[in-house]
Amino acid sequence: MAMDDNAIRAGVIATICEVAPEVEPDRLVGAGPLRQQVDLDSMDWLNVIIGWHQRFGVEIPEADYAKLTSVDAVVAYIAQRAPTQKSQR
């Protein structure tokens, strides 16, 4: 069964807060520019992306990093690609 958007959103934000504990999750604006809201350097940003991969089992190729512009965009990206029943490995 696929995760719903609220569960994905909670996981996306939890991962950000694990990498950047100073981020206040209640202040994140879903459609707002994510990198500006959380002010992460490139290494922390990469750690967030790796965290999403580990949490959701979704491959995120470097070519797609530019698509991850907001919390809403990340949720939609993961919802489209998250494994449903079983991983196909």
MOPAC internal coordinates of N, CA, C and O (Angstrom, degrees):
PM7 1SCF
backbone

  N    0.0000 0     0.00 0     0.00 0    0    0    0
  C    1.4589 1     0.00 0     0.00 0    1    0    0
  C    1.5280 1   109.00 1     0.00 0    2    1    0
  O    1.2310 1   120.70 1   -44.02 1    3    2    1
  N    1.2966 1   116.26 1   135.98 1    3    2    1
  C    1.4560 1   121.24 1  -178.89 1    5    3    2
  C    1.5255 1   110.56 1   -73.13 1    6    5    3
  O    1.2310 1   121.13 1   -30.94 1    7    6    5
  N    1.3251 1   115.44 1   149.06 1    7    6    5
  C    1.4639 1   120.02 1   175.51 1    9    7    6
  C    1.5230 1   108.54 1   -73.35 1   10    9    7
  O    1.2310 1   120.81 1   -32.52 1   11   10    9
  N    1.3239 1   116.06 1   147.48 1   11   10    9
  C    1.4584 1   117.04 1   175.83 1   13   11   10
  C    1.5338 1   109.50 1   -84.67 1   14   13   11
  O    1.2310 1   121.55 1   -14.44 1   15   14   13
  N    1.3261 1   114.64 1   165.56 1   15   14   13
  C    1.4612 1   119.82 1  -175.20 1   17   15   14
  C    1.5265 1   112.81 1   -59.75 1   18   17   15
  O    1.2310 1   120.15 1   144.83 1   19   18   17
  N    1.3365 1   117.31 1   -35.17 1   19   18   17
  C    1.4616 1   119.41 1  -179.62 1   21   19   18
  C    1.5254 1   111.36 1   -65.93 1   22   21   19
  O    1.2310 1   120.27 1   140.32 1   23   22   21
  N    1.3283 1   117.09 1   -39.68 1   23   22   21
  C    1.4697 1   120.81 1   177.91 1   25   23   22
  C    1.5283 1   110.18 1   -66.97 1   26   25   23
  O    1.2310 1   120.81 1   139.20 1   27   26   25
  N    1.3168 1   116.06 1   -40.80 1   27   26   25
  C    1.4683 1   119.56 1   178.10 1   29   27   26
  C    1.5262 1   109.68 1   -64.13 1   30   29   27
  O    1.2310 1   120.54 1   133.36 1   31   30   29
  N    1.3297 1   116.57 1   -46.64 1   31   30   29
  C    1.4769 1   120.82 1   179.61 1   33   31   30
  C    1.5314 1   110.44 1   -56.94 1   34   33   31
  O    1.2310 1   120.27 1   135.08 1   35   34   33
  N    1.3276 1   117.09 1   -44.92 1   35   34   33
  C    1.4693 1   120.83 1   179.94 1   37   35   34
  C    1.5321 1   110.19 1   -61.10 1   38   37   35
  O    1.2310 1   120.33 1   138.24 1   39   38   37
  N    1.3269 1   116.98 1   -41.76 1   39   38   37
  C    1.4568 1   120.64 1   178.81 1   41   39   38
  C    1.5146 1   113.28 1   -68.41 1   42   41   39
  O    1.2310 1   120.79 1   141.25 1   43   42   41
  N    1.3230 1   116.10 1   -38.75 1   43   42   41
  C    1.4692 1   121.20 1   178.01 1   45   43   42
  C    1.5254 1   109.42 1   -61.00 1   46   45   43
  O    1.2310 1   120.50 1   132.16 1   47   46   45
  N    1.3196 1   116.65 1   -47.84 1   47   46   45
  C    1.4657 1   121.21 1  -178.13 1   49   47   46
  C    1.5256 1   110.63 1   -69.10 1   50   49   47
  O    1.2310 1   120.01 1   139.75 1   51   50   49
  N    1.3322 1   117.58 1   -40.25 1   51   50   49
  C    1.4712 1   120.89 1   178.68 1   53   51   50
  C    1.5296 1   110.36 1   -59.86 1   54   53   51
  O    1.2310 1   120.50 1   139.27 1   55   54   53
  N    1.3171 1   116.64 1   -40.73 1   55   54   53
  C    1.4687 1   120.59 1   179.54 1   57   55   54
  C    1.5275 1   110.61 1   -64.58 1   58   57   55
  O    1.2310 1   120.46 1   136.99 1   59   58   57
  N    1.3231 1   116.73 1   -43.01 1   59   58   57
  C    1.4668 1   120.19 1   177.37 1   61   59   58
  C    1.5252 1   109.77 1   -58.68 1   62   61   59
  O    1.2310 1   120.49 1   135.44 1   63   62   61
  N    1.3278 1   116.67 1   -44.56 1   63   62   61
  C    1.4681 1   121.01 1  -177.34 1   65   63   62
  C    1.5282 1   112.39 1   -69.70 1   66   65   63
  O    1.2310 1   120.09 1   153.04 1   67   66   65
  N    1.3260 1   117.44 1   -26.96 1   67   66   65
  C    1.4661 1   119.98 1   175.76 1   69   67   66
  C    1.5308 1   110.25 1   -67.59 1   70   69   67
  O    1.2310 1   120.52 1   140.36 1   71   70   69
  N    1.3165 1   116.61 1   -39.64 1   71   70   69
  C    1.4612 1   121.11 1  -179.41 1   73   71   70
  C    1.5261 1   110.52 1   -79.59 1   74   73   71
  O    1.2310 1   120.53 1   142.69 1   75   74   73
  N    1.3213 1   116.59 1   -37.31 1   75   74   73
  C    1.4688 1   121.90 1  -176.31 1   77   75   74
  C    1.5344 1   108.98 1  -128.70 1   78   77   75
  O    1.2310 1   120.15 1   -98.60 1   79   78   77
  N    1.3363 1   117.32 1    81.40 1   79   78   77
  C    1.4715 1   120.27 1  -175.69 1   81   79   78
  C    1.5287 1   114.53 1   -61.29 1   82   81   79
  O    1.2310 1   120.48 1   163.62 1   83   82   81
  N    1.3340 1   116.68 1   -16.38 1   83   82   81
  C    1.4704 1   119.30 1   179.15 1   85   83   82
  C    1.5192 1   112.90 1   -75.72 1   86   85   83
  O    1.2310 1   119.96 1   166.71 1   87   86   85
  N    1.3328 1   117.69 1   -13.29 1   87   86   85
  C    1.4610 1   121.68 1   179.73 1   89   87   86
  C    1.5309 1   109.36 1   -69.56 1   90   89   87
  O    1.2310 1   120.91 1   -47.27 1   91   90   89
  N    1.3141 1   115.86 1   132.73 1   91   90   89
  C    1.4607 1   121.18 1   176.82 1   93   91   90
  C    1.5284 1   107.46 1   -96.12 1   94   93   91
  O    1.2310 1   120.29 1   -73.07 1   95   94   93
  N    1.3456 1   117.06 1   106.93 1   95   94   93
  C    1.4678 1   120.01 1  -173.47 1   97   95   94
  C    1.5222 1   113.84 1   -57.74 1   98   97   95
  O    1.2310 1   119.94 1   147.19 1   99   98   97
  N    1.3198 1   117.72 1   -32.81 1   99   98   97
  C    1.4661 1   120.21 1  -178.76 1  101   99   98
  C    1.5239 1   112.48 1   -69.85 1  102  101   99
  O    1.2310 1   120.46 1   164.82 1  103  102  101
  N    1.3178 1   116.73 1   -15.18 1  103  102  101
  C    1.4646 1   119.80 1  -178.57 1  105  103  102
  C    1.5212 1   112.72 1   -95.28 1  106  105  103
  O    1.2310 1   119.83 1   175.54 1  107  106  105
  N    1.3311 1   117.92 1    -4.46 1  107  106  105
  C    1.4659 1   120.13 1   179.02 1  109  107  106
  C    1.5258 1   109.78 1   -73.44 1  110  109  107
  O    1.2310 1   120.78 1   -50.72 1  111  110  109
  N    1.3078 1   116.12 1   129.28 1  111  110  109
  C    1.4555 1   122.38 1   177.67 1  113  111  110
  C    1.5211 1   107.25 1   -96.34 1  114  113  111
  O    1.2310 1   120.45 1   -56.52 1  115  114  113
  N    1.3412 1   116.75 1   123.48 1  115  114  113
  C    1.4622 1   121.69 1  -174.10 1  117  115  114
  C    1.5077 1   114.79 1   -51.93 1  118  117  115
  O    1.2310 1   120.35 1   136.81 1  119  118  117
  N    1.3343 1   116.93 1   -43.19 1  119  118  117
  C    1.4602 1   120.37 1  -176.49 1  121  119  118
  C    1.5284 1   112.23 1   -95.29 1  122  121  119
  O    1.2310 1   120.31 1   176.18 1  123  122  121
  N    1.3245 1   117.02 1    -3.82 1  123  122  121
  C    1.4653 1   120.18 1  -177.53 1  125  123  122
  C    1.5182 1   112.01 1   -74.31 1  126  125  123
  O    1.2310 1   120.16 1   -22.68 1  127  126  125
  N    1.3415 1   117.29 1   157.32 1  127  126  125
  C    1.4648 1   121.20 1  -179.78 1  129  127  126
  C    1.5333 1   110.36 1   -62.95 1  130  129  127
  O    1.2310 1   121.04 1   -65.93 1  131  130  129
  N    1.3065 1   115.62 1   114.07 1  131  130  129
  C    1.4582 1   121.69 1  -171.08 1  133  131  130
  C    1.5230 1   113.16 1   -62.58 1  134  133  131
  O    1.2310 1   120.05 1   130.87 1  135  134  133
  N    1.3113 1   117.52 1   -49.13 1  135  134  133
  C    1.4704 1   119.31 1  -176.32 1  137  135  134
  C    1.5306 1   111.10 1   -62.34 1  138  137  135
  O    1.2310 1   119.84 1   147.37 1  139  138  137
  N    1.3286 1   117.91 1   -32.63 1  139  138  137
  C    1.4689 1   119.84 1   177.78 1  141  139  138
  C    1.5243 1   110.67 1   -72.74 1  142  141  139
  O    1.2310 1   120.40 1   143.89 1  143  142  141
  N    1.3262 1   116.85 1   -36.11 1  143  142  141
  C    1.4621 1   120.13 1  -178.27 1  145  143  142
  C    1.5235 1   112.34 1   -69.09 1  146  145  143
  O    1.2310 1   120.50 1   143.78 1  147  146  145
  N    1.3220 1   116.65 1   -36.22 1  147  146  145
  C    1.4589 1   119.05 1  -175.22 1  149  147  146
  C    1.5250 1   112.99 1  -102.63 1  150  149  147
  O    1.2310 1   119.81 1   168.01 1  151  150  149
  N    1.3368 1   117.98 1   -11.99 1  151  150  149
  C    1.4571 1   123.07 1   174.21 1  153  151  150
  C    1.5310 1   112.09 1    50.47 1  154  153  151
  O    1.2310 1   120.80 1  -123.92 1  155  154  153
  N    1.3418 1   116.08 1    56.08 1  155  154  153
  C    1.4534 1   120.96 1   179.59 1  157  155  154
  C    1.5221 1   110.62 1   -96.93 1  158  157  155
  O    1.2310 1   120.81 1   -37.69 1  159  158  157
  N    1.3229 1   116.06 1   142.31 1  159  158  157
  C    1.4591 1   118.36 1   171.85 1  161  159  158
  C    1.5256 1   108.13 1   -76.54 1  162  161  159
  O    1.2310 1   120.35 1    -6.79 1  163  162  161
  N    1.3164 1   116.94 1   173.21 1  163  162  161
  C    1.4610 1   119.36 1  -172.75 1  165  163  162
  C    1.5261 1   112.73 1   -65.12 1  166  165  163
  O    1.2310 1   119.26 1   147.72 1  167  166  165
  N    1.3275 1   119.02 1   -32.28 1  167  166  165
  C    1.4632 1   120.66 1   178.60 1  169  167  166
  C    1.5378 1   110.28 1   -69.55 1  170  169  167
  O    1.2310 1   120.00 1   136.77 1  171  170  169
  N    1.3201 1   117.60 1   -43.23 1  171  170  169
  C    1.4705 1   119.78 1   177.05 1  173  171  170
  C    1.5247 1   110.55 1   -64.67 1  174  173  171
  O    1.2310 1   120.06 1   140.96 1  175  174  173
  N    1.3291 1   117.50 1   -39.04 1  175  174  173
  C    1.4678 1   120.96 1   178.52 1  177  175  174
  C    1.5252 1   109.64 1   -60.75 1  178  177  175
  O    1.2310 1   120.56 1   136.30 1  179  178  177
  N    1.3285 1   116.53 1   -43.70 1  179  178  177
  C    1.4578 1   120.67 1   177.91 1  181  179  178
  C    1.5320 1   110.54 1   -62.25 1  182  181  179
  O    1.2310 1   120.29 1   139.98 1  183  182  181
  N    1.3249 1   117.05 1   -40.02 1  183  182  181
  C    1.4675 1   120.61 1   177.58 1  185  183  182
  C    1.5250 1   111.66 1   -63.78 1  186  185  183
  O    1.2310 1   120.10 1   143.71 1  187  186  185
  N    1.3246 1   117.41 1   -36.29 1  187  186  185
  C    1.4711 1   121.02 1   175.99 1  189  187  186
  C    1.5314 1   109.64 1   -64.13 1  190  189  187
  O    1.2310 1   120.12 1   134.16 1  191  190  189
  N    1.3169 1   117.38 1   -45.84 1  191  190  189
  C    1.4679 1   121.15 1  -179.86 1  193  191  190
  C    1.5334 1   110.43 1   -62.31 1  194  193  191
  O    1.2310 1   120.51 1   136.90 1  195  194  193
  N    1.3194 1   116.62 1   -43.10 1  195  194  193
  C    1.4763 1   120.32 1   176.71 1  197  195  194
  C    1.5258 1   109.52 1   -61.67 1  198  197  195
  O    1.2310 1   120.39 1   139.49 1  199  198  197
  N    1.3194 1   116.85 1   -40.51 1  199  198  197
  C    1.4668 1   120.91 1   178.02 1  201  199  198
  C    1.5208 1   112.06 1   -60.97 1  202  201  199
  O    1.2310 1   120.37 1   138.89 1  203  202  201
  N    1.3361 1   116.89 1   -41.11 1  203  202  201
  C    1.4639 1   119.88 1   177.24 1  205  203  202
  C    1.5165 1   110.33 1   -64.49 1  206  205  203
  O    1.2310 1   120.33 1   138.83 1  207  206  205
  N    1.3092 1   116.98 1   -41.17 1  207  206  205
  C    1.4684 1   120.86 1   177.82 1  209  207  206
  C    1.5318 1   110.03 1   -58.81 1  210  209  207
  O    1.2310 1   120.60 1   133.49 1  211  210  209
  N    1.3209 1   116.46 1   -46.51 1  211  210  209
  C    1.4643 1   120.54 1  -178.25 1  213  211  210
  C    1.5280 1   111.71 1   -68.28 1  214  213  211
  O    1.2310 1   120.25 1   138.51 1  215  214  213
  N    1.3074 1   117.13 1   -41.49 1  215  214  213
  C    1.4684 1   121.19 1  -177.12 1  217  215  214
  C    1.5243 1   112.30 1   -69.18 1  218  217  215
  O    1.2310 1   120.78 1   138.84 1  219  218  217
  N    1.3318 1   116.12 1   -41.16 1  219  218  217
  C    1.4663 1   120.13 1  -172.06 1  221  219  218
  C    1.5279 1   114.39 1  -106.96 1  222  221  219
  O    1.2310 1   119.94 1   170.70 1  223  222  221
  N    1.3251 1   117.72 1    -9.30 1  223  222  221
  C    1.4573 1   120.24 1  -178.83 1  225  223  222
  C    1.5164 1   113.21 1    68.84 1  226  225  223
  O    1.2310 1   120.79 1  -150.02 1  227  226  225
  N    1.3205 1   116.09 1    29.98 1  227  226  225
  C    1.4672 1   121.68 1  -177.38 1  229  227  226
  C    1.5202 1   108.99 1  -109.15 1  230  229  227
  O    1.2310 1   120.99 1   -53.15 1  231  230  229
  N    1.3204 1   115.70 1   126.85 1  231  230  229
  C    1.4661 1   120.25 1   173.61 1  233  231  230
  C    1.5252 1   108.22 1   -72.92 1  234  233  231
  O    1.2310 1   120.57 1   -49.20 1  235  234  233
  N    1.3226 1   116.52 1   130.80 1  235  234  233
  C    1.4602 1   120.83 1   178.22 1  237  235  234
  C    1.5290 1   107.19 1  -124.91 1  238  237  235
  O    1.2310 1   120.38 1   -86.40 1  239  238  237
  N    1.3425 1   116.88 1    93.60 1  239  238  237
  C    1.4623 1   119.24 1  -179.70 1  241  239  238
  C    1.5248 1   111.59 1   -66.60 1  242  241  239
  O    1.2310 1   121.26 1   -29.48 1  243  242  241
  N    1.3093 1   115.20 1   150.52 1  243  242  241
  C    1.4640 1   120.28 1  -178.70 1  245  243  242
  C    1.5271 1   112.14 1   -54.34 1  246  245  243
  O    1.2310 1   120.37 1   147.54 1  247  246  245
  N    1.3268 1   116.90 1   -32.46 1  247  246  245
  C    1.4648 1   121.03 1   179.10 1  249  247  246
  C    1.5298 1   111.93 1   -61.88 1  250  249  247
  O    1.2310 1   119.91 1   158.02 1  251  250  249
  N    1.3374 1   117.77 1   -21.98 1  251  250  249
  C    1.4644 1   121.32 1  -178.92 1  253  251  250
  C    1.5280 1   113.69 1   -94.22 1  254  253  251
  O    1.2310 1   119.48 1   174.11 1  255  254  253
  N    1.3151 1   118.60 1    -5.89 1  255  254  253
  C    1.4704 1   120.49 1  -177.10 1  257  255  254
  C    1.5272 1   111.86 1   -54.73 1  258  257  255
  O    1.2310 1   120.00 1   143.80 1  259  258  257
  N    1.3156 1   117.61 1   -36.20 1  259  258  257
  C    1.4635 1   121.54 1  -178.26 1  261  259  258
  C    1.5287 1   112.01 1   -66.50 1  262  261  259
  O    1.2310 1   119.80 1   161.49 1  263  262  261
  N    1.3297 1   117.98 1   -18.51 1  263  262  261
  C    1.4650 1   121.18 1   178.54 1  265  263  262
  C    1.5266 1   112.30 1   -78.87 1  266  265  263
  O    1.2310 1   120.25 1   165.54 1  267  266  265
  N    1.3223 1   117.13 1   -14.46 1  267  266  265
  C    1.4642 1   122.13 1  -173.77 1  269  267  266
  C    1.5242 1   109.71 1   -91.41 1  270  269  267
  O    1.2310 1   121.19 1  -116.02 1  271  270  269
  N    1.3243 1   115.33 1    63.98 1  271  270  269
  C    1.4668 1   121.34 1  -170.01 1  273  271  270
  C    1.5213 1   114.92 1   -89.76 1  274  273  271
  O    1.2310 1   120.40 1   158.87 1  275  274  273
  N    1.3237 1   116.84 1   -21.13 1  275  274  273
  C    1.4667 1   120.85 1  -177.50 1  277  275  274
  C    1.5219 1   108.47 1  -150.10 1  278  277  275
  O    1.2310 1   120.50 1   -12.88 1  279  278  277
  N    1.3237 1   116.64 1   167.12 1  279  278  277
  C    1.4681 1   119.85 1   176.06 1  281  279  278
  C    1.5257 1   109.11 1   -57.98 1  282  281  279
  O    1.2310 1   120.21 1   136.06 1  283  282  281
  N    1.3242 1   117.20 1   -43.94 1  283  282  281
  C    1.4703 1   120.50 1   179.64 1  285  283  282
  C    1.5264 1   111.51 1   -59.62 1  286  285  283
  O    1.2310 1   120.41 1   137.64 1  287  286  285
  N    1.3370 1   116.82 1   -42.36 1  287  286  285
  C    1.4649 1   120.79 1  -179.78 1  289  287  286
  C    1.5254 1   111.29 1   -65.68 1  290  289  287
  O    1.2310 1   120.28 1   141.01 1  291  290  289
  N    1.3330 1   117.06 1   -38.99 1  291  290  289
  C    1.4695 1   120.67 1   178.90 1  293  291  290
  C    1.5251 1   110.00 1   -66.57 1  294  293  291
  O    1.2310 1   120.41 1   136.76 1  295  294  293
  N    1.3298 1   116.82 1   -43.24 1  295  294  293
  C    1.4702 1   120.59 1   179.04 1  297  295  294
  C    1.5300 1   109.88 1   -59.64 1  298  297  295
  O    1.2310 1   120.17 1   133.36 1  299  298  297
  N    1.3186 1   117.28 1   -46.64 1  299  298  297
  C    1.4689 1   120.86 1   179.88 1  301  299  298
  C    1.5254 1   110.86 1   -63.41 1  302  301  299
  O    1.2310 1   120.50 1   138.41 1  303  302  301
  N    1.3312 1   116.64 1   -41.59 1  303  302  301
  C    1.4709 1   121.47 1  -179.78 1  305  303  302
  C    1.5277 1   109.93 1   -60.83 1  306  305  303
  O    1.2310 1   120.66 1   131.21 1  307  306  305
  N    1.3226 1   116.34 1   -48.79 1  307  306  305
  C    1.4636 1   120.49 1  -177.83 1  309  307  306
  C    1.5262 1   110.59 1   -68.39 1  310  309  307
  O    1.2310 1   120.06 1   139.52 1  311  310  309
  N    1.3328 1   117.50 1   -40.48 1  311  310  309
  C    1.4748 1   120.51 1   179.94 1  313  311  310
  C    1.5286 1   111.21 1   -59.15 1  314  313  311
  O    1.2310 1   119.99 1   143.50 1  315  314  313
  N    1.3229 1   117.62 1   -36.50 1  315  314  313
  C    1.4689 1   121.53 1   179.88 1  317  315  314
  C    1.5196 1   111.82 1   -71.02 1  318  317  315
  O    1.2310 1   120.22 1   150.72 1  319  318  317
  N    1.3252 1   117.19 1   -29.28 1  319  318  317
  C    1.4616 1   120.65 1  -169.74 1  321  319  318
  C    1.5265 1   114.68 1  -111.97 1  322  321  319
  O    1.2310 1   119.91 1   169.39 1  323  322  321
  N    1.3171 1   117.77 1   -10.61 1  323  322  321
  C    1.4712 1   120.03 1  -177.07 1  325  323  322
  C    1.5254 1   111.16 1   -63.44 1  326  325  323
  O    1.2310 1   120.93 1   -41.97 1  327  326  325
  N    1.3174 1   115.83 1   138.03 1  327  326  325
  C    1.4637 1   118.58 1   176.48 1  329  327  326
  C    1.5337 1   109.42 1   -62.88 1  330  329  327
  O    1.2310 1   120.31 1   -36.63 1  331  330  329
  N    1.3101 1   117.02 1   143.37 1  331  330  329
  C    1.4574 1   120.45 1  -178.95 1  333  331  330
  C    1.5248 1   110.14 1   -92.12 1  334  333  331
  O    1.2310 1   119.54 1    93.23 1  335  334  333
  N    1.2970 1   118.48 1   -86.77 1  335  334  333
  C    1.4577 1   121.04 1  -177.13 1  337  335  334
  C    1.5240 1   112.29 1   -77.03 1  338  337  335
  O    1.2310 1   121.17 1   119.29 1  339  338  337
  N    1.3305 1   115.37 1   -60.71 1  339  338  337
  C    1.4522 1   120.71 1  -176.62 1  341  339  338
  C    1.5167 1   108.62 1  -135.45 1  342  341  339
  O    1.2310 1   121.34 1   -28.36 1  343  342  341
  N    1.3041 1   115.04 1   151.64 1  343  342  341
  C    1.4529 1   119.35 1   172.05 1  345  343  342
  C    1.5168 1   108.12 1   -67.01 1  346  345  343
  O    1.2310 1   120.20 1   -32.74 1  347  346  345
  N    1.3069 1   117.21 1   147.26 1  347  346  345
  C    1.4597 1   120.27 1  -177.73 1  349  347  346
  C    1.5254 1   110.75 1   -95.86 1  350  349  347
  O    1.2310 1   119.69 1  -146.97 1  351  350  349
  N    1.3095 1   118.19 1    33.03 1  351  350  349
  C    1.4662 1   121.41 1   178.94 1  353  351  350
  C    1.4931 1   110.64 1   -91.17 1  354  353  351
  O    1.2310 1   120.10 1   180.00 1  355  354  353

